């Protein structure tokens, strides 16, 4: 009986030490998590560029844009989906624009144009 009690005590002590080590690994996670957007929230990215192609019917615009610091992207030419068709009125070929966009699924979606 004494052996069972000692074995139980050793097991409990080992469990406490293991749990404490896991808690130590998690210290500071609350602060890190506070910096992340809430679940479902979208990060809006900003860039400037020149309109190269507009496909109003399909709702896409191709822009040769400068670097996007929030994504560590270099300058490139890419297409953006346009969710709000009213933005099309602000677009013209070879026009320089400042714009905002978000990632939705596999697409990058233009949300603002200046």
C-alpha positions as CSV (number, residue, x, y, z in Angstrom):
1,X,0.0,0.0,0.0
2,X,2.9,2.3,0.9
3,X,4.4,1.7,-2.6
4,X,1.1,2.7,-4.3
5,X,0.9,5.9,-2.3
6,X,4.5,6.8,-3.1
7,X,4.0,6.0,-6.8
8,X,0.8,8.2,-6.8
9,X,2.6,11.0,-5.2
10,X,5.5,10.9,-7.7
11,X,2.9,10.8,-10.6
12,X,1.1,13.9,-9.2
13,X,4.3,15.8,-8.6
14,X,5.5,15.0,-12.2
15,X,2.2,16.2,-13.6
16,X,2.4,19.5,-11.7
17,X,6.0,20.1,-12.9
18,X,4.9,19.3,-16.5
19,X,1.8,21.6,-16.3
20,X,4.0,24.4,-14.9
21,X,6.5,24.1,-17.7
22,X,3.6,24.3,-20.2
23,X,2.3,27.4,-18.5
24,X,5.8,29.0,-18.6
25,X,5.8,28.4,-22.3
26,X,2.5,30.2,-22.7
27,X,3.5,33.4,-20.7
28,X,3.1,36.5,-22.8
29,X,0.7,34.9,-25.2
30,X,-2.1,37.1,-24.1
31,X,-0.2,40.2,-25.1
32,X,0.7,38.7,-28.5
33,X,-2.8,37.6,-29.2
34,X,-4.1,41.1,-28.3
35,X,-2.1,42.5,-31.3
36,X,-3.8,40.2,-33.8
37,X,-7.0,41.2,-35.5
38,X,-10.1,39.7,-34.0
39,X,-11.4,36.5,-35.6
40,X,-13.2,37.4,-38.9
41,X,-11.7,40.9,-39.0
42,X,-9.9,41.9,-42.2
43,X,-6.7,43.9,-42.4
44,X,-6.9,46.7,-45.0
45,X,-3.7,47.2,-47.0
46,X,-2.9,50.3,-48.9
47,X,-0.9,51.0,-52.0
48,X,-0.6,53.3,-54.9
49,X,-0.3,52.5,-58.6
50,X,-1.4,52.9,-62.2
51,X,-4.5,51.4,-63.7
52,X,-3.5,49.0,-66.5
53,X,-6.7,47.2,-67.3
54,X,-10.4,47.4,-66.3
55,X,-12.9,44.6,-66.8
56,X,-16.1,46.2,-65.6
57,X,-18.3,43.3,-66.6
58,X,-16.3,40.8,-64.5
59,X,-15.5,43.3,-61.8
60,X,-11.7,43.2,-62.0
61,X,-9.0,45.9,-62.3
62,X,-5.3,45.3,-63.0
63,X,-2.9,47.7,-61.3
64,X,0.9,48.2,-61.6
65,X,1.4,49.1,-57.9
66,X,4.2,50.1,-55.7
67,X,5.4,48.2,-52.6
68,X,2.8,47.1,-50.1
69,X,4.6,47.4,-46.8
70,X,1.9,45.7,-44.7
71,X,2.4,42.5,-46.8
72,X,6.2,42.9,-47.5
73,X,5.3,42.9,-51.2
74,X,7.6,44.5,-53.8
75,X,6.2,46.5,-56.7
76,X,4.3,44.4,-59.1
77,X,1.3,44.2,-61.5
78,X,-1.7,42.3,-60.4
79,X,-5.5,42.1,-60.6
80,X,-7.9,43.0,-57.8
81,X,-11.5,42.1,-57.6
82,X,-14.0,45.0,-57.2
83,X,-16.8,44.2,-54.8
84,X,-18.5,47.6,-54.9
85,X,-19.1,48.4,-58.6
86,X,-19.4,52.1,-57.7
87,X,-15.6,52.2,-57.5
88,X,-15.4,51.7,-61.2
89,X,-16.5,55.3,-61.8
90,X,-13.2,56.4,-60.2
91,X,-11.0,54.3,-62.5
92,X,-9.6,55.0,-65.9
93,X,-6.7,53.5,-67.9
94,X,-3.3,54.9,-67.0
95,X,-4.8,56.9,-64.0
96,X,-2.6,57.0,-60.9
97,X,-4.6,56.0,-57.8
98,X,-4.2,55.4,-54.1
99,X,-6.2,52.4,-53.1
100,X,-7.1,50.0,-50.2
101,X,-7.7,46.3,-50.4
102,X,-8.4,43.2,-48.3
103,X,-7.9,39.5,-48.8
104,X,-11.1,37.5,-49.2
105,X,-10.5,33.8,-49.7
106,X,-8.1,33.5,-52.6
107,X,-8.8,37.0,-53.9
108,X,-7.6,40.5,-53.1
109,X,-10.5,42.9,-53.2
110,X,-10.2,46.6,-53.7
111,X,-12.2,48.5,-51.1
112,X,-11.3,52.2,-51.6
113,X,-9.9,54.4,-54.4
114,X,-8.6,57.9,-54.2
